[in-house]
Amino acid sequence: MLFDTHVHLNAEQFSEDLNEVIDRARMEGVQYMVVVGFDRPTIIKAMELIEEYDFIYASIGWHPVDAIDMRDEDLEWIEELAKHPKVVAIGEMGLDYYWDKSPKEVQQEVFRKQIQLAKKVKLPIVIHNREATADIVTILKEENAAEVGGIMHCFSGSVEVAKECVEMNFYISLGGPVTFKNAKKPKEVAQEIPLKKLLIETDCPYLAPHPYRGKRNEPSYVKLVAEQIAELKGLSYEEVSQVTTENAKILFGIN
């Protein structure tokens, strides 16, 4: 039993063979997935997918790279869609200082607005962080994001930062990079953070785990993430898959 907490099955990379990709995931034991919409086209597609598949849920928000494109009506639209019973989180949201399309101050404003929206609709948040850890942590604290909690998606930071996020009511989600040979930080996080606070994801079609690194990622590969965490923690694969699935169901309010 596996729960892939972050997929982009709404990406064009899956337009040719989506059903086959989903079938492979189901064959590998993936019982639940959360598809993430981060702008108008991907949110629309995410909402279509949750209607079509009973085991797919959605998280909807606005990506920091595109923060400069977000209008107030987009936020109002997300708030309206969040009433759907299968919308289980707001995001992905956050800060991305690697790309410079959206100025930092614009990203921060849009990030804060989405945290406030999540608190209003009482849903957890999904955090995207690229080269912006200090500002992410500061904003989460200033906006009291612990009230709703959420996920540090595809976490790549230190054990110290992971522990700080756990204290703020966040789960640490690990993806393909934890399987990379030289990925020291994710491996340390997998070892040090209690299993009760870990989630697994693929972020497909991106960041495929070893031995598929560099190829298109897909939800069936989340099994490799669970196997790697089990090995690092000295636990059985069954325990890791069961506990991370229960963690996700608790966070997303899925019975």
Protein Blocks (a to p, Z undefined) as FASTA:
>chain_A
ZZdfbdcfkbmklmmmmmmmmmmmmmnopabdcdddfbfklmmmmmmmmmmpmkbccddd
ddfklmmmpcfklmmmmmmmmmpmklcbgcdedddfkbckbgfklmmmmmmmmmmmmmmn
opacddddehilmmmmmmmmmnommlnopadehiabdfklmmmmmmnopacdddfklmpm
klmklmmmmmmpcfklcccdekiaghiacfkghiacdfklmmmmmmmmmmmnopafklmm
mmmmmmmmmmnopZZ
